[in-house]
Amino acid sequence: MTTKHVEDWFLKRGLPFNKAVSDGLLEQGVKNVELLKLVPDDVFLSWFADSAPVEQRLARVVFAKLKKEEFDEFKTATNLNLVDDSPKPSPPKKSKKTNSSNNKAEK
């Protein structure tokens, strides 16, 4: 499962985030943008094989720019403050405790 951050990375750069990209990321095990740097060029570009030629060129340029940055193993999910987008259960409601002495009728 990829994170919303990876999807946002594609969209912010004008790249489509479609089924081919999503499936490719899952197949490669990419869970954050830093791991994307480890994907082979031909694999990354294959995700855009059905895209318009200008999108293919854009993908080539964007990926080349990303790969110029040195891979930093410390920029992984545990170090990027990635937000878990999964829904959280609601906290249990506090039960109201009644004071039994208040409920007793005075004699």
Secondary structure, DSSP 8 states (H G I E B T S, - for coil): ---HHHHHHHHHTT----HHHHHHHHHHT--SHHHHTTS-HHHHHHTTTTS-HHHHHHHHHHHHHHHHS---TTSSTTTTT----S-------------HHHHS---
